[in-house]
Amino acid sequence: MSGNALSDFRRIVIKIGSTLLMDQERRLLSDWLAGLAEDIAGLRNSGTQVLIVTSGAVAIGSRILKIHLRRSRLEELQASAATGQVRLVNAYQEAFSRHGITVAQILLTPDDTEIRRRFLNARGTMEKLLEHEVIPVINENDTVATDELRYGDNDRLAARVAQVVMADGLVLLSDVDGFYTANPRTDPDARHMPVVRTITDEMLDMAGEPGSAVGTGGMLTKLLAARIAMHAGCSTVLASGAVERPLHALITGGKCTVFVADKTPAAARKQWLAGILEVRGELRLDAGAVAALRDGKSLLPVGVIEVVGNFKRGDAVTLLDAGHGELGRGIAAYSSDEANAIRGQRSDQIESILGYRGRSVIVHRDDLVWFGNENSTK
């Protein structure tokens, strides 16, 4: 790999932990954040899209409310999150506004990335923000999350966000500069691993040992996040954020570990889609739609001849040609009732038919896997 660990990425999710953002007194480190904003502005100028997953709301809010973090009830921590989130996002906006960049706040719960319809809503929002050159600043919605329903750490949240937006790069900024073969604090023979292509059970066991380089739940959560991202076709960079310009350090050859994905996000997504066993319906297409899909385009309502089955938005559907030969499958952007109402119609008629302005496609090309014509009966 090249000395620049970020050079091959076109869409990056950057995760920032609380310890990087604030000092021991839980005061925000504005100078550090300003340096990060400068780095990200440079990435954007080179054509890279960036999303940020940030911690820090609870810690900032607890200082404002004078709440002790380790001796607080759930509702006190949630109040801290609500208070601190305002300060946190304002700090990001102030830092990025110096570069003419707008940020947007997104708060997520696990349901938003794991329930299909909410997954699509979250992805649509983030895609639209990126289209408008706005940086999404994402955090867990701690004001409503409970111990039974939460990510538990922002490493996992960042990996899920990378999966949602089909990012090709995930950067975990930490207090360590990568993964080692052993605990470097206790083992003089510990060797830094610049590249990891497979996360083994032995690596997970070592990362979870008490007294390891980053403590129980520190390195382990990062490895688990990297594994989620790699399955989604997204490579992960683990690097130290405890420098003034952490991304600049990576760009200029700074020490890190890269967990390399063996496929692209699009390939990983299509592999997952091809393996879905539970298909809820069918869409029969005319010749024009078949030709468009063959060329890598999305499925428009005008090309749908027939809608079969009872499915909801976000369900998988089979795509058939006029002779009922299977061509592929995709994720429906509309329910079966809605698809029936708009089939055969132009996209600009959707709003007048359904009463709201939805997507212009029934299946987007990113949500579609094409099997080809081998099953077609033309």
Helices and strands as residue ranges (DSSP letters): E 11-16, H 18-21, H 30-45, E 49-54, H 57-65, G 69-71, H 74-97, E 103-108, H 110-114, H 116-131, E 135-140, H 154-164, E 169-174, E 179-180, E 192-193, E 195-196, H 201-207, H 219-231, E 235-240, H 246-251, E 256-259, H 265-274, E 281-285, H 287-294, G 301-303, E 304-309, E 316-320, E 326-331, H 336-342, G 347-349, H 350-354, G 365-367, E 368-370
